[in-house]
Amino acid sequence: MSKILVAYFSASGVTAKVATKLATALGAESYEIKPRVAYTAKDLDWQDKESRTSLEMHDPSARPELADTNAPVAAHEIIFLGFPIWWYVAPKIVHTFLEHYDFSGKTIVLFATSGGSGFGKAKADLQQSAPKARFVEGKILNGTWETADLAEWAKSLHIL
């Protein structure tokens, strides 16, 4: 079994595409972080101040429920954690995921997709949910990435 897990949350499928290629590039197991209640297009309307995501992102204590709690975190040393950037941070469900499992001594490499912003405060914000893990701010992986390019990027982090 690979020591690497690619865990990701993808509301619209964009992050899922990158995560799938990354897992292939690394020969890693992958795990999709899913909410118990799936996000609809209306929920994802960031311009609507009453949409589900808007309300979650403006509530520091929001923790959407996970669909399952079977992520194989314990079996891996390095977790590549992917998500879309929402309001310059990770979606709240990523906090739910980090707070549910023991990441003590593990390395978490962040990668994200974004409509235009960088990581913003995502790394600092997520570290609060898994304080005993080592976080590495990886890369915004927008656009089309070839498997070989993703493998080269991961190798350049000097953690594999």
HELIX and SHEET records of a PDB file:
HELIX    1   1 VAL A   14  LEU A   26  1                                  13    
HELIX    2   2 ARG A   52  MET A   57  1                                   6    
HELIX    3   3 VAL A   73  ALA A   75  5                                   3    
HELIX    4   4 LYS A   92  HIS A  100  1                                   9    
HELIX    5   5 ALA A  122  GLN A  127  1                                   6    
HELIX    6   6 THR A  147  SER A  156  1                                  10    
SHEET    1   A 5 GLU A  29  GLU A  32  0                                        
SHEET    2   A 5 ILE A   4  TYR A   8  1                                        
SHEET    3   A 5 ILE A  78  PRO A  84  1                                        
SHEET    4   A 5 THR A 107  THR A 113  1                                        
SHEET    5   A 5 ARG A 134  ILE A 140  1                                        
END                                                                             
